[in-house]
Amino acid sequence: MIMESTLTCPYCGFKSTEIMPEDMCQFFYKCSQCETVIKAQPGDCCVFCSYGTVKCPSMQ
């Protein structure tokens, strides 16, 4: 199982590589560049499924 995913902020395009939690879905993420709080898109379980390079552990 891959635990690392690179999130891309949909507002400023900043990329940040993060470790995904194994035991929960992360619905929100604060961009460290523009400080906008992004949330999962409708139909996705978390921000990694919406904006990450790798789907979250529960979807892998």
PyMOL Python script that loads the backbone (N, CA, C, O; Angstrom):
from pymol import cmd

cmd.read_pdbstr("""\
ATOM      1  N   MET A   1       0.838  -1.179   0.000  1.00  0.00           N
ATOM      2  CA  MET A   1       0.000   0.000   0.000  1.00  0.00           C
ATOM      3  C   MET A   1       0.886   1.246   0.000  1.00  0.00           C
ATOM      4  O   MET A   1       1.860   1.326   0.749  1.00  0.00           O
ATOM      5  N   ILE A   2       0.543   2.200  -0.836  1.00  0.00           N
ATOM      6  CA  ILE A   2       1.294   3.457  -0.925  1.00  0.00           C
ATOM      7  C   ILE A   2       0.691   4.442   0.073  1.00  0.00           C
ATOM      8  O   ILE A   2      -0.519   4.668   0.076  1.00  0.00           O
ATOM      9  N   MET A   3       1.535   5.024   0.914  1.00  0.00           N
ATOM     10  CA  MET A   3       1.057   5.920   1.969  1.00  0.00           C
ATOM     11  C   MET A   3       1.387   7.387   1.703  1.00  0.00           C
ATOM     12  O   MET A   3       0.986   8.254   2.480  1.00  0.00           O
ATOM     13  N   GLU A   4       2.102   7.678   0.634  1.00  0.00           N
ATOM     14  CA  GLU A   4       2.514   9.045   0.335  1.00  0.00           C
ATOM     15  C   GLU A   4       1.805   9.519  -0.929  1.00  0.00           C
ATOM     16  O   GLU A   4       1.722   8.790  -1.917  1.00  0.00           O
ATOM     17  N   SER A   5       1.301  10.736  -0.887  1.00  0.00           N
ATOM     18  CA  SER A   5       0.609  11.310  -2.038  1.00  0.00           C
ATOM     19  C   SER A   5       0.966  12.790  -2.130  1.00  0.00           C
ATOM     20  O   SER A   5       1.144  13.455  -1.109  1.00  0.00           O
ATOM     21  N   THR A   6       1.067  13.297  -3.340  1.00  0.00           N
ATOM     22  CA  THR A   6       1.338  14.717  -3.533  1.00  0.00           C
ATOM     23  C   THR A   6       0.028  15.426  -3.838  1.00  0.00           C
ATOM     24  O   THR A   6      -0.611  15.175  -4.860  1.00  0.00           O
ATOM     25  N   LEU A   7      -0.360  16.315  -2.932  1.00  0.00           N
ATOM     26  CA  LEU A   7      -1.576  17.108  -3.104  1.00  0.00           C
ATOM     27  C   LEU A   7      -1.261  18.354  -3.917  1.00  0.00           C
ATOM     28  O   LEU A   7      -0.222  18.983  -3.719  1.00  0.00           O
ATOM     29  N   THR A   8      -2.154  18.708  -4.829  1.00  0.00           N
ATOM     30  CA  THR A   8      -2.029  19.937  -5.605  1.00  0.00           C
ATOM     31  C   THR A   8      -3.192  20.843  -5.244  1.00  0.00           C
ATOM     32  O   THR A   8      -4.352  20.472  -5.425  1.00  0.00           O
ATOM     33  N   CYS A   9      -2.888  22.023  -4.736  1.00  0.00           N
ATOM     34  CA  CYS A   9      -3.929  22.978  -4.364  1.00  0.00           C
ATOM     35  C   CYS A   9      -4.664  23.439  -5.627  1.00  0.00           C
ATOM     36  O   CYS A   9      -4.027  23.889  -6.579  1.00  0.00           O
ATOM     37  N   PRO A  10      -5.995  23.331  -5.645  1.00  0.00           N
ATOM     38  CA  PRO A  10      -6.747  23.753  -6.833  1.00  0.00           C
ATOM     39  C   PRO A  10      -6.808  25.270  -6.998  1.00  0.00           C
ATOM     40  O   PRO A  10      -7.229  25.761  -8.045  1.00  0.00           O
ATOM     41  N   TYR A  11      -6.393  26.014  -5.978  1.00  0.00           N
ATOM     42  CA  TYR A  11      -6.453  27.476  -6.026  1.00  0.00           C
ATOM     43  C   TYR A  11      -5.148  28.106  -6.498  1.00  0.00           C
ATOM     44  O   TYR A  11      -5.157  29.008  -7.336  1.00  0.00           O
ATOM     45  N   CYS A  12      -4.018  27.627  -5.958  1.00  0.00           N
ATOM     46  CA  CYS A  12      -2.741  28.259  -6.320  1.00  0.00           C
ATOM     47  C   CYS A  12      -1.792  27.316  -7.062  1.00  0.00           C
ATOM     48  O   CYS A  12      -0.773  27.764  -7.590  1.00  0.00           O
ATOM     49  N   GLY A  13      -2.108  26.017  -7.112  1.00  0.00           N
ATOM     50  CA  GLY A  13      -1.269  25.064  -7.823  1.00  0.00           C
ATOM     51  C   GLY A  13      -0.080  24.536  -7.038  1.00  0.00           C
ATOM     52  O   GLY A  13       0.709  23.748  -7.561  1.00  0.00           O
ATOM     53  N   PHE A  14       0.059  24.966  -5.777  1.00  0.00           N
ATOM     54  CA  PHE A  14       1.171  24.511  -4.942  1.00  0.00           C
ATOM     55  C   PHE A  14       1.066  23.008  -4.703  1.00  0.00           C
ATOM     56  O   PHE A  14      -0.025  22.487  -4.473  1.00  0.00           O
ATOM     57  N   LYS A  15       2.199  22.316  -4.756  1.00  0.00           N
ATOM     58  CA  LYS A  15       2.233  20.868  -4.541  1.00  0.00           C
ATOM     59  C   LYS A  15       2.939  20.564  -3.225  1.00  0.00           C
ATOM     60  O   LYS A  15       3.979  21.142  -2.909  1.00  0.00           O
ATOM     61  N   SER A  16       2.349  19.646  -2.469  1.00  0.00           N
ATOM     62  CA  SER A  16       2.922  19.254  -1.188  1.00  0.00           C
ATOM     63  C   SER A  16       2.774  17.744  -1.015  1.00  0.00           C
ATOM     64  O   SER A  16       1.675  17.205  -1.139  1.00  0.00           O
ATOM     65  N   THR A  17       3.879  17.070  -0.729  1.00  0.00           N
ATOM     66  CA  THR A  17       3.838  15.628  -0.514  1.00  0.00           C
ATOM     67  C   THR A  17       3.515  15.359   0.950  1.00  0.00           C
ATOM     68  O   THR A  17       4.183  15.866   1.851  1.00  0.00           O
ATOM     69  N   GLU A  18       2.489  14.558   1.170  1.00  0.00           N
ATOM     70  CA  GLU A  18       1.984  14.283   2.514  1.00  0.00           C
ATOM     71  C   GLU A  18       1.856  12.780   2.738  1.00  0.00           C
ATOM     72  O   GLU A  18       1.714  12.006   1.792  1.00  0.00           O
ATOM     73  N   ILE A  19       1.910  12.386   4.005  1.00  0.00           N
ATOM     74  CA  ILE A  19       1.644  11.005   4.401  1.00  0.00           C
ATOM     75  C   ILE A  19       0.146  10.909   4.703  1.00  0.00           C
ATOM     76  O   ILE A  19      -0.396  11.708   5.467  1.00  0.00           O
ATOM     77  N   MET A  20      -0.509   9.927   4.098  1.00  0.00           N
ATOM     78  CA  MET A  20      -1.953   9.775   4.280  1.00  0.00           C
ATOM     79  C   MET A  20      -2.260   9.000   5.560  1.00  0.00           C
ATOM     80  O   MET A  20      -1.556   8.044   5.888  1.00  0.00           O
ATOM     81  N   PRO A  21      -3.302   9.401   6.283  1.00  0.00           N
ATOM     82  CA  PRO A  21      -3.701   8.626   7.464  1.00  0.00           C
ATOM     83  C   PRO A  21      -4.282   7.278   7.037  1.00  0.00           C
ATOM     84  O   PRO A  21      -5.005   7.192   6.045  1.00  0.00           O
ATOM     85  N   GLU A  22      -3.959   6.227   7.797  1.00  0.00           N
ATOM     86  CA  GLU A  22      -4.444   4.882   7.468  1.00  0.00           C
ATOM     87  C   GLU A  22      -5.850   4.623   7.983  1.00  0.00           C
ATOM     88  O   GLU A  22      -6.601   3.849   7.388  1.00  0.00           O
ATOM     89  N   ASP A  23      -6.206   5.263   9.079  1.00  0.00           N
ATOM     90  CA  ASP A  23      -7.419   4.883   9.792  1.00  0.00           C
ATOM     91  C   ASP A  23      -8.556   5.897   9.709  1.00  0.00           C
ATOM     92  O   ASP A  23      -9.530   5.790  10.455  1.00  0.00           O
ATOM     93  N   MET A  24      -8.449   6.874   8.818  1.00  0.00           N
ATOM     94  CA  MET A  24      -9.511   7.877   8.695  1.00  0.00           C
ATOM     95  C   MET A  24      -9.443   8.548   7.331  1.00  0.00           C
ATOM     96  O   MET A  24      -8.419   8.499   6.650  1.00  0.00           O
ATOM     97  N   CYS A  25     -10.543   9.173   6.946  1.00  0.00           N
ATOM     98  CA  CYS A  25     -10.572   9.965   5.714  1.00  0.00           C
ATOM     99  C   CYS A  25     -10.324  11.418   6.081  1.00  0.00           C
ATOM    100  O   CYS A  25     -10.930  11.934   7.020  1.00  0.00           O
ATOM    101  N   GLN A  26      -9.448  12.074   5.359  1.00  0.00           N
ATOM    102  CA  GLN A  26      -9.136  13.479   5.624  1.00  0.00           C
ATOM    103  C   GLN A  26      -9.955  14.341   4.672  1.00  0.00           C
ATOM    104  O   GLN A  26      -9.643  14.442   3.486  1.00  0.00           O
ATOM    105  N   PHE A  27     -11.010  14.964   5.204  1.00  0.00           N
ATOM    106  CA  PHE A  27     -11.935  15.745   4.388  1.00  0.00           C
ATOM    107  C   PHE A  27     -11.407  17.133   4.048  1.00  0.00           C
ATOM    108  O   PHE A  27     -11.773  17.702   3.020  1.00  0.00           O
ATOM    109  N   PHE A  28     -10.540  17.686   4.914  1.00  0.00           N
ATOM    110  CA  PHE A  28     -10.040  19.047   4.739  1.00  0.00           C
ATOM    111  C   PHE A  28      -8.518  19.068   4.774  1.00  0.00           C
ATOM    112  O   PHE A  28      -7.883  18.220   5.402  1.00  0.00           O
ATOM    113  N   TYR A  29      -7.943  20.060   4.083  1.00  0.00           N
ATOM    114  CA  TYR A  29      -6.496  20.249   4.072  1.00  0.00           C
ATOM    115  C   TYR A  29      -6.219  21.730   3.851  1.00  0.00           C
ATOM    116  O   TYR A  29      -6.793  22.345   2.953  1.00  0.00           O
ATOM    117  N   LYS A  30      -5.344  22.299   4.666  1.00  0.00           N
ATOM    118  CA  LYS A  30      -4.978  23.712   4.522  1.00  0.00           C
ATOM    119  C   LYS A  30      -3.692  23.813   3.708  1.00  0.00           C
ATOM    120  O   LYS A  30      -2.657  23.272   4.097  1.00  0.00           O
ATOM    121  N   CYS A  31      -3.766  24.505   2.582  1.00  0.00           N
ATOM    122  CA  CYS A  31      -2.605  24.700   1.719  1.00  0.00           C
ATOM    123  C   CYS A  31      -1.561  25.529   2.464  1.00  0.00           C
ATOM    124  O   CYS A  31      -1.871  26.582   3.021  1.00  0.00           O
ATOM    125  N   SER A  32      -0.331  25.045   2.468  1.00  0.00           N
ATOM    126  CA  SER A  32       0.724  25.770   3.184  1.00  0.00           C
ATOM    127  C   SER A  32       1.230  26.987   2.414  1.00  0.00           C
ATOM    128  O   SER A  32       1.965  27.802   2.971  1.00  0.00           O
ATOM    129  N   GLN A  33       0.851  27.124   1.147  1.00  0.00           N
ATOM    130  CA  GLN A  33       1.268  28.274   0.341  1.00  0.00           C
ATOM    131  C   GLN A  33       0.248  29.419   0.435  1.00  0.00           C
ATOM    132  O   GLN A  33       0.588  30.521   0.866  1.00  0.00           O
ATOM    133  N   CYS A  34      -0.998  29.154   0.031  1.00  0.00           N
ATOM    134  CA  CYS A  34      -2.011  30.223   0.006  1.00  0.00           C
ATOM    135  C   CYS A  34      -2.931  30.197   1.230  1.00  0.00           C
ATOM    136  O   CYS A  34      -3.757  31.092   1.408  1.00  0.00           O
ATOM    137  N   GLU A  35      -2.785  29.172   2.069  1.00  0.00           N
ATOM    138  CA  GLU A  35      -3.537  28.999   3.312  1.00  0.00           C
ATOM    139  C   GLU A  35      -5.041  28.819   3.109  1.00  0.00           C
ATOM    140  O   GLU A  35      -5.818  29.010   4.045  1.00  0.00           O
ATOM    141  N   THR A  36      -5.457  28.454   1.899  1.00  0.00           N
ATOM    142  CA  THR A  36      -6.858  28.141   1.640  1.00  0.00           C
ATOM    143  C   THR A  36      -7.135  26.729   2.143  1.00  0.00           C
ATOM    144  O   THR A  36      -6.331  25.820   1.937  1.00  0.00           O
ATOM    145  N   VAL A  37      -8.275  26.549   2.803  1.00  0.00           N
ATOM    146  CA  VAL A  37      -8.682  25.221   3.242  1.00  0.00           C
ATOM    147  C   VAL A  37      -9.456  24.577   2.097  1.00  0.00           C
ATOM    148  O   VAL A  37     -10.503  25.074   1.684  1.00  0.00           O
ATOM    149  N   ILE A  38      -8.926  23.463   1.591  1.00  0.00           N
ATOM    150  CA  ILE A  38      -9.608  22.757   0.507  1.00  0.00           C
ATOM    151  C   ILE A  38     -10.360  21.573   1.106  1.00  0.00           C
ATOM    152  O   ILE A  38      -9.975  21.047   2.150  1.00  0.00           O
ATOM    153  N   LYS A  39     -11.428  21.159   0.442  1.00  0.00           N
ATOM    154  CA  LYS A  39     -12.195  20.010   0.917  1.00  0.00           C
ATOM    155  C   LYS A  39     -12.398  19.036  -0.229  1.00  0.00           C
ATOM    156  O   LYS A  39     -12.261  19.388  -1.401  1.00  0.00           O
ATOM    157  N   ALA A  40     -12.725  17.815   0.129  1.00  0.00           N
ATOM    158  CA  ALA A  40     -12.935  16.767  -0.865  1.00  0.00           C
ATOM    159  C   ALA A  40     -14.067  17.158  -1.809  1.00  0.00           C
ATOM    160  O   ALA A  40     -15.051  17.770  -1.393  1.00  0.00           O
ATOM    161  N   GLN A  41     -13.922  16.802  -3.073  1.00  0.00           N
ATOM    162  CA  GLN A  41     -14.960  17.075  -4.062  1.00  0.00           C
ATOM    163  C   GLN A  41     -16.132  16.127  -3.838  1.00  0.00           C
ATOM    164  O   GLN A  41     -15.946  15.036  -3.299  1.00  0.00           O
ATOM    165  N   PRO A  42     -17.334  16.525  -4.242  1.00  0.00           N
ATOM    166  CA  PRO A  42     -18.497  15.641  -4.098  1.00  0.00           C
ATOM    167  C   PRO A  42     -18.233  14.287  -4.767  1.00  0.00           C
ATOM    168  O   PRO A  42     -17.770  14.226  -5.905  1.00  0.00           O
ATOM    169  N   GLY A  43     -18.533  13.218  -4.048  1.00  0.00           N
ATOM    170  CA  GLY A  43     -18.317  11.874  -4.565  1.00  0.00           C
ATOM    171  C   GLY A  43     -16.987  11.261  -4.177  1.00  0.00           C
ATOM    172  O   GLY A  43     -16.797  10.053  -4.321  1.00  0.00           O
ATOM    173  N   ASP A  44     -16.047  12.087  -3.680  1.00  0.00           N
ATOM    174  CA  ASP A  44     -14.753  11.581  -3.218  1.00  0.00           C
ATOM    175  C   ASP A  44     -14.771  11.481  -1.700  1.00  0.00           C
ATOM    176  O   ASP A  44     -15.442  12.260  -1.022  1.00  0.00           O
ATOM    177  N   CYS A  45     -14.023  10.509  -1.171  1.00  0.00           N
ATOM    178  CA  CYS A  45     -14.039  10.305   0.281  1.00  0.00           C
ATOM    179  C   CYS A  45     -13.099  11.249   1.030  1.00  0.00           C
ATOM    180  O   CYS A  45     -13.273  11.477   2.227  1.00  0.00           O
ATOM    181  N   CYS A  46     -12.095  11.803   0.323  1.00  0.00           N
ATOM    182  CA  CYS A  46     -11.123  12.647   1.021  1.00  0.00           C
ATOM    183  C   CYS A  46     -10.368  13.541   0.037  1.00  0.00           C
ATOM    184  O   CYS A  46     -10.528  13.416  -1.178  1.00  0.00           O
ATOM    185  N   VAL A  47      -9.549  14.436   0.569  1.00  0.00           N
ATOM    186  CA  VAL A  47      -8.783  15.354  -0.284  1.00  0.00           C
ATOM    187  C   VAL A  47      -7.731  14.623  -1.116  1.00  0.00           C
ATOM    188  O   VAL A  47      -7.366  15.096  -2.192  1.00  0.00           O
ATOM    189  N   PHE A  48      -7.241  13.484  -0.640  1.00  0.00           N
ATOM    190  CA  PHE A  48      -6.249  12.729  -1.411  1.00  0.00           C
ATOM    191  C   PHE A  48      -6.879  12.128  -2.661  1.00  0.00           C
ATOM    192  O   PHE A  48      -6.244  12.075  -3.715  1.00  0.00           O
ATOM    193  N   CYS A  49      -8.130  11.673  -2.548  1.00  0.00           N
ATOM    194  CA  CYS A  49      -8.829  11.132  -3.724  1.00  0.00           C
ATOM    195  C   CYS A  49      -9.176  12.253  -4.710  1.00  0.00           C
ATOM    196  O   CYS A  49      -9.238  12.017  -5.917  1.00  0.00           O
ATOM    197  N   SER A  50      -9.399  13.457  -4.207  1.00  0.00           N
ATOM    198  CA  SER A  50      -9.751  14.591  -5.070  1.00  0.00           C
ATOM    199  C   SER A  50      -8.537  15.272  -5.689  1.00  0.00           C
ATOM    200  O   SER A  50      -8.561  15.603  -6.875  1.00  0.00           O
ATOM    201  N   TYR A  51      -7.481  15.488  -4.918  1.00  0.00           N
ATOM    202  CA  TYR A  51      -6.371  16.336  -5.363  1.00  0.00           C
ATOM    203  C   TYR A  51      -4.996  15.679  -5.283  1.00  0.00           C
ATOM    204  O   TYR A  51      -3.990  16.329  -5.571  1.00  0.00           O
ATOM    205  N   GLY A  52      -4.932  14.409  -4.900  1.00  0.00           N
ATOM    206  CA  GLY A  52      -3.653  13.736  -4.727  1.00  0.00           C
ATOM    207  C   GLY A  52      -3.225  12.910  -5.926  1.00  0.00           C
ATOM    208  O   GLY A  52      -4.026  12.600  -6.808  1.00  0.00           O
ATOM    209  N   THR A  53      -1.949  12.562  -5.942  1.00  0.00           N
ATOM    210  CA  THR A  53      -1.412  11.717  -7.008  1.00  0.00           C
ATOM    211  C   THR A  53      -1.712  10.244  -6.761  1.00  0.00           C
ATOM    212  O   THR A  53      -1.637   9.428  -7.679  1.00  0.00           O
ATOM    213  N   VAL A  54      -2.054   9.905  -5.513  1.00  0.00           N
ATOM    214  CA  VAL A  54      -2.383   8.534  -5.130  1.00  0.00           C
ATOM    215  C   VAL A  54      -3.673   8.565  -4.323  1.00  0.00           C
ATOM    216  O   VAL A  54      -3.840   9.415  -3.449  1.00  0.00           O
ATOM    217  N   LYS A  55      -4.584   7.644  -4.610  1.00  0.00           N
ATOM    218  CA  LYS A  55      -5.829   7.533  -3.840  1.00  0.00           C
ATOM    219  C   LYS A  55      -5.504   7.114  -2.408  1.00  0.00           C
ATOM    220  O   LYS A  55      -4.453   6.529  -2.147  1.00  0.00           O
ATOM    221  N   CYS A  56      -6.407   7.414  -1.491  1.00  0.00           N
ATOM    222  CA  CYS A  56      -6.205   7.101  -0.076  1.00  0.00           C
ATOM    223  C   CYS A  56      -6.165   5.586   0.156  1.00  0.00           C
ATOM    224  O   CYS A  56      -6.621   4.818  -0.692  1.00  0.00           O
ATOM    225  N   PRO A  57      -5.618   5.151   1.308  1.00  0.00           N
ATOM    226  CA  PRO A  57      -5.488   3.717   1.579  1.00  0.00           C
ATOM    227  C   PRO A  57      -6.800   2.937   1.470  1.00  0.00           C
ATOM    228  O   PRO A  57      -6.790   1.800   0.998  1.00  0.00           O
ATOM    229  N   SER A  58      -7.908   3.504   1.885  1.00  0.00           N
ATOM    230  CA  SER A  58      -9.176   2.766   1.823  1.00  0.00           C
ATOM    231  C   SER A  58      -9.658   2.559   0.389  1.00  0.00           C
ATOM    232  O   SER A  58     -10.488   1.682   0.147  1.00  0.00           O
ATOM    233  N   MET A  59      -9.157   3.345  -0.569  1.00  0.00           N
ATOM    234  CA  MET A  59      -9.558   3.208  -1.970  1.00  0.00           C
ATOM    235  C   MET A  59      -8.512   2.463  -2.814  1.00  0.00           C
ATOM    236  O   MET A  59      -8.755   2.172  -3.985  1.00  0.00           O
ATOM    237  N   GLN A  60      -7.366   2.159  -2.227  1.00  0.00           N
ATOM    238  CA  GLN A  60      -6.320   1.441  -2.976  1.00  0.00           C
ATOM    239  C   GLN A  60      -6.634  -0.041  -3.071  1.00  0.00           C
ATOM    240  O   GLN A  60      -5.866  -0.798  -3.665  1.00  0.00           O
TER     241      GLN A  60
END
""", "prot")
cmd.dss("prot")
cmd.show_as("cartoon", "prot")
cmd.util.cbc("prot")
cmd.orient("prot")
